[in-house]
Amino acid sequence: MVTFDFNPDYDQVRQDLLRLQIINEKVIIHNLYEFLCPQLPSRPQVDRILHPVEEPGFVVVKDEEKRGYHFFQNGLYVKYKEYGEDGRLKFIDFFNENHYRIRREHFDAKGRLRRTVYLDQILDKPRQTRFFDEEGHCFLSNWYEPEQGKCYRVHWFDRGGQLIRTFQSEKEMKLFWLNRLVQEEPTVILQSDDPKTSRLLLEADPRAVKVKMLHSNHLDEPYVYGAPVSKQNELALKQADGFDAFVVITEEQKRDIQR
C-alpha cells in the first residue's frame, strides 16, 4: 500500500487498520513522508509532551463551538489553540498585530511539533511549509505560490541540515519516490482509484504494470450510455491507453468503455 499524505502518527493508523481487520500483518504501508524523514537507529518509547491550556501572561477565552482557546496578551489577540477529543494539542495558530494569521504549528500524538505552515497574510494560504522529524530537525521545506496554491520548490534535507535534493514541484518529488519503489522490486503492479494518483501512475516508471479502478459510475446523469462522462473519471478515460488494465464494477460499465 502506497500513501502520499503527511501523517506523523502512521504507527497508530497501522495498528487501527490491523485491529479493525482492514489489513493483515502481511500488508506493508509505504508512506512518502516516512521515506523522506530520516529514521532514528532506534525509537525508544517517549512520554507525551503535555501542552496545558493555561499559560502565564495570557488571558484565555474558551471557544464556545470548538475545543479551542483564544489567547490575549495585554489586549492583543496573539494565538489560538485547538485540542482533540483525547485532550492532546492538535495545532496552534499565531496572529500578528493586524489580526492576520501568520503561521500554524501542527503536533503529533506525542505532543511534538511536526509541521509548521507559514501563511500569506492577505490570502490566508500557505507560502512555506516545514516538516520536522521526531527530534525537531527540519527534513523538508515546501515553497508555494499562494494565489494558485501551487508548490513550486521542495528542499529535502538530511539530519545534519545538509541539502539532499531539490524538486521543482510536489509532483516531481512523488514521482521520484514512486519510481524508487518500482526499481526496488522485480515485478510491480501500481493500482489507483483516485484521480490525482492516477495521473502519477501514467508518468511512473514504465516497468510497472498500471491499473486504474473505477468504484462508481463513470457517467453523469442520466447515467446511461451517451450521457456525459463524469469529471472525476474524464481524464482517466481519455488516457486509457496509458493504463495496462481497467477494473470496473459491472459488465455494463465494461461494455460502455469498450465502445
N, C-alpha and C positions, 0 to 999 in steps of 0.2 A: 504494500500500500504506500503510495507516494502522496505527500501533503505539502502544500506551499504556504500555509498560513503561519503566522508567528504566534506561538503559544508556549510560554516558558514552563507551563505545568503539564507537558505532554506525558510525563510519567503517570500522573493521576488519570489522564484521559485513557491511557493504555489499560490501567487497572480497571477502570469503569467499563470499558468495552469487553474485557475478559470476564468481569463479574456478571455482566448482562448477557454473556454468551453471543455477542455480536461478532466477535472474532475468537479464534482459538489461539493457543500458545505458539503455534507454528507461524502465525502471521507476523511479519516484521513491518513496522511503520517507519518509513523513511521520511524525515522532515527536512526541508530546505534549510531552515534556520539552525537546526541541530547540527547539520553538516558544516555550516559556516562558523558556528560558535566553537571556539577551541574547547575541547573537553579536558577536564581535570584528570590526572592519572588515577585518582581515587576520589570518590564522592562521599565523604563522611556525613553522617546524619547531623543536621544542624537544627537548633531550636528556632521557632518562628520569631522574627523580629516584631515586637509589638509597636503599634502606632496608635496610642491613645488619642481620643478626640481632643481633649483639652491640651492647650499649650500656653506656657507663661507669656504674658504680654499681649494676649489676643482676647477680644470679645467674640464669643462663639454663638451663632444663631442657628438653631436646628431648622433644616428644610422640612416643610410640612408634607411634601409629596414624595420625597425620596429618603434613602438612608444617607443623607448628606448633611454637611455643616458648612456655613459661611463664616469666614474669619475676617474680623476687622481689627485694625491697629491704629489707634488714635483717630478713629473715624474713617479711615481709608480701607476700602474693601480690597484685600490682598490675595485671598485664595479660597478655594472650595475643596473639601474632601468628601469622597463618597466611599461607603463601605458595603461589603456584600452581606448576604444573609448570615454567613458564619462569623461575622464580626471583623473580617480581615479588611485592610485598606485596599481598595481597588485602584484608585487614582487620585491625584491632586491636580487641580487647575490653578494656575497662577495668573494674576491680573496686574496691569500697570496702573499708574495714577489716573489714566484716562478711561479706566474700566474696560480696556481691551484685554482679552485673554491672550497671553503670550506663549505659554507652554503647558503641556500636560505630562505628568510623570505617572507611568504605569508600574505596578508592583506585582510580584508573583505570590504564590500561596504561602511562601516563607517570609513574606514581607520585604523582599529585596527589590530594589529598583532595577527594572529590566528594560525599560524603553522610555525615552523622552522625545516628545513631539514638540517642535518649535513652530509656532503658528504665525501666519501673516496677520498683522493687527487689524487690517481692514476687512479682509475676506474671511478670516477665521478658518483658514485652511493651512495644511502643513507646508512649510518651506524646507524643513530638515527634520529627519528622524534619526536618532541614535539608538542602537541596540547594545545591551550590556550582558556580559556573562555573569555567572553566579558570584564572582568576586568583584564585580563592578567595572571590569575592563570593557571599553567600547570595542566591539568587533565588527560593527557595520554602521555606515553613515550614508543615508539616502538624501539626495537633494531633489526638491520638487519645484515645478512651475505652478504656483497656486491657482492661477486663473484657469488652467486646464486640468489641474490635479494630476499632472503627468510627472513621473520621475525621470530626470534627465542625467543623473550621475549616481553611481553607487561605489563607495570605497569600502574595501574589505581589509581588515587589519588582523595581525596576529596578537598574541597575549602581551607582547612587548610594545605594542603600538606601532609596529612597522607595517607599511602598506604591502599587502599581498597581491592585490589585483584591483583594477578599476573597471567597472562595467558602465556602458553608456545608457543603460536602462535596466529596469527590474526584469524585463523580458529576457534580455541578454544573460542576466545572472541566472535566471531559472533554466534557460536552455543549457548553459554551461554545466549546471549541476545534473540536469536530466541526462545529458549526454555522457557525463561521468558514470552515472548508474548503468546506462546501456553498455558502455565499454567494459564494465567490470564483470559482465556475465556473458556466457557463450550464446544464450538464447533469451530474448526479452520480448514480452508482449506488453505493449502500453495500451491501456483501455481508459476511456474517459466518457463521462456522461454530462460534463459541464462545458458550456460553450467556450469559456476562457481557456481552460486547459486543453480543449480540443484543438484550438489554434496552435498551442505549443506543440502538440503531438505532430502536427503537419510539418513542423520545421525541425523536429528532433532527428537524431542520427538515423539514416535510412536502414541501418542494420536491424532496427527494432520493428516488430510487427505492430501495426497501429489499428486499433479497433475503436469504433465510435458506437456508443449505446444511446438509444432514444427511449426514455422512460415515459414519455407522454405522446399525445397526438402531435404529429408533425404539421398538421394543418390548423388554420384558424376556422372560425365559423363559416359555413355550416358543418365543417368537419367531414366533408365528403370530397372525393376526387374532383379536382377542378377548383377547389377553394384555395385561397392564398396560403402560401407556406408560412407557418408561424415564425416570427422574427428570431426567436431563440434557436431555431433549427435551420434558418435560411442559409447561413454561411456554410454550415457543415454539409448541407445537401449540394450546394454549389461546388464545393471542393471534395465531393465524394470520391473522386478518383485518387485523392491523396491518401485515403484510408485503405487498408487491406481487407477490412470487413466492417459491415454494419450489423448491429444487433437491435432488433425492433420487438415490439410487444406482440403484434398479431400478424397473421398471414396477409390480412388486407393491407396493412402498412407496407409489408414487403412488396406486394404487387404494385401499390401506388408508386413506390420509389423506383422500382424496376421500369415502370412506364416512362 
